[in-house]
Amino acid sequence: MMSGTGSAGREERLAAAFIELADTLVDNFDILDFLHTLTEHAVDLLRVEAAGVILLDARGRLVDATASDETTRLLELAQIQWEEGPCRDCARGGRPVDADLKDADVRQRWPRFTQWALARGFTGVAGVPLRLRAEVIGALNLFHIASGVLSPGDLRLGQALADAATIGLLQHRAVHDRTVLHSQIRSAQDSRIVLERAKGLLAEHTGLSLDEAFTRMRRHARLHRMLLTDLATAVVDGSASLEEIARSSPTSAS
Amino acid sequence: MSRDELTRFLTRLRRAADDGRDLSAASAATAARLLSVQGLTLSLRATSGALEPLWGTSTDEHAPGLEELQYTLGEGPTVDAARTGHTVIAADLTDRAAAERWPVLTAAPTSSPHAVIAVPLRLGVVTAGVLTGYRTTPGPFTPTQRLDLDAFARIALNLLLNTPPRTLAVPRPGTAPRPDVSLRRAQVHRAAGFLSSRLDITVEDALLRLRAHAFSHDRPLADVARDVLADRLHLTPDV
């Protein structure tokens, strides 16, 4: 595995990592890909052998999980299922954890997790929350084979990477929510445009008033269990029978 | 004095947006006055890319004639801001730079020496609409004025996003759509539908036909639309 510390160009890689983690406002943003990038940077820049990350929703349910390698990813998922482990505790509590897996306390706290991690040669695990102020959206786990706990410098840098990723994710989420609102409003306006056009068209074709044309379209749509917008679209593109719609008078509808 | 008033106005609107209010919370006339422009409009881009005016100062005032002309001709600062996602400024529509950039618009008979600033309403990588300020006097927009317009544009977008889609989608029979936030050119779209049936052409072509007539007769598009619907104006398929 890569251990980036001390090698040439570390500062550039550090800068590149932060820039990449801030770049979430792109067209083809993919959350899993982004989380995977975070774990790759962690393994590259810190003295750790593997990294995993989980994202939780507001109720603490798992949204996404990924890791620098497949076995670690399974461990991330297992923490949710087992309801134990540093990533889960860190995401729930919003505070960093740093544990020596040989400690008896740690084994007692996370029996299944510890057994699994030790079996794969890891001796220590740290977790830093993905957190912005009061909002905790997940956690980053850092697995290493050096004895004891992670160095304070690495833990700080790990937290900094997690912070950058959190800001990126929250920003993306905010923009995503607003984008959804925007597309709803835009499609409402699109509907209105086609409806007004259909009213004018039907009124000219049948000699009905605009209001009456609208009333008959509504009645026809209701009678045939169609969306008014779909009917209006059919009127405008010529695929609806205007005579039939015009016959949707109160007497024929009842 | 008026800066304080602007600050208070923006603060109030920010709060209104946080409370879930929509654009009807913002008086266009007040906004225009405090931002030192004579006309102010907000257009939302339809999925087709076409701009639809949604909110703004009254259509009788200076600005919308020019705004309508931009839609009619398909060129101008607002159109460019929507397309590029950047603020577009025309300090004087009678100068050479403007003439080179928008040859038809600046040559149009109704084009008077206006200064125009068009601020895109951006949502991530998408341009949702454009806020356009019109001034009857030529000259640059000061940095302060630009910042104020930017601040207002950001708040206006937040208000816009609070618009209940239903109020935009379907006018309920018997009740007029709310005057502040609705499709401003409903009449034009009705007339386009009407004309498409009359001339047996597509609605898009009918819309072009209406615009061409408005432009060549130097009349507001809304007036042409009204006359077509009232059967007072009989357009032929060719211009």
Interface residues (C-beta under 8 A of the other chain):
Chain A: L25 V26 D27 V175 R178 T179 L181 H182 Q184 I185 R186 S187 A188 Q189 D190 S191 R192 I193 L195 E196 R197 A198 K199 G200 L201 L202 A203 E204 H205 L210 D211 F214 T215 R218 L228 T229 V236
Chain B: L44 R45 A46 T47 S48 E52 L54 L123 G124 V125 V126 A128 L160 L161 N162 T163 P165 R166 L168 A169 V170 P171 P173 L183 A186 Q187 H189 R190 A191 A192 G193 F194 L195 S196 S197 R198 V203 L229
